[in-house]
Amino acid sequence: MNVQDELITRNQEFSAGFDSANLPILPKLRTVVLTCGDARVDPAHILGLELGDAVVIRNNGGRVTRAAIEEIATLAFLVSAMTEGREQGFNVILMQHTQCGAERLSNPDIQDALLKKLGIDVSEYAITDQESDLSADIKRLAAAQEVPDAITVSALLYDVATGKAQEITPAVSLGTIRAEASVSQTAARA
């Protein structure tokens, strides 16, 4: 049996008792999880998510890339349109993990080879230190003016050796982050 046959068999088992046809299009937890594409890091298992609980965006390293910003901004726009402006925000959880393959992207030789061979610059998104990288990603998301102030963001670090997710940054609205940054900039100019 090939992999696709195996997956179709699994889907047949899943669909045999399927009773979720009436799930709302908006996630029940009003949450987006941005995490790594690593097969060991499935937020449904790690965070106990059920079908319909959250939107999941995955990329190399679970980083806030330009594409991730565009996805989050688009989702925010759709939520506002679908609710006729009644809902402006939702939760964004950034979740990186230990032993991430994207740590290899911090190697200058690999960065150079990717740039030369594929024209892809990964230097800004390489994993160097998860806690500082998560902090930088929160700042990157807050700097994206197309993402509304009402979005809250938090950060988790998942340990692939223990199965535990540790809170790195508690939930805070982008509006609060932006206001604090503005106050800091004003104080620095004075």
Secondary structure, 3 states (H helix, E strand, C coil): CCHHHHHHHHHHHHHHCCCCCCCCCCCCCCEEEEEECCCCCCHHHHCCCCCCCEEEEEEHHHCCCHHHHHHHHHHHHHHHHHCCCCCCCCEEEEEEECCCHHHHHHCHHHHHHHHHHHCCCCCCCCCCCHHHHHHHHHHHHHHCCCCCCCCEEEEEEECCCCCCEEEEEEEEEHHHHHHHHHHHHHHHHC
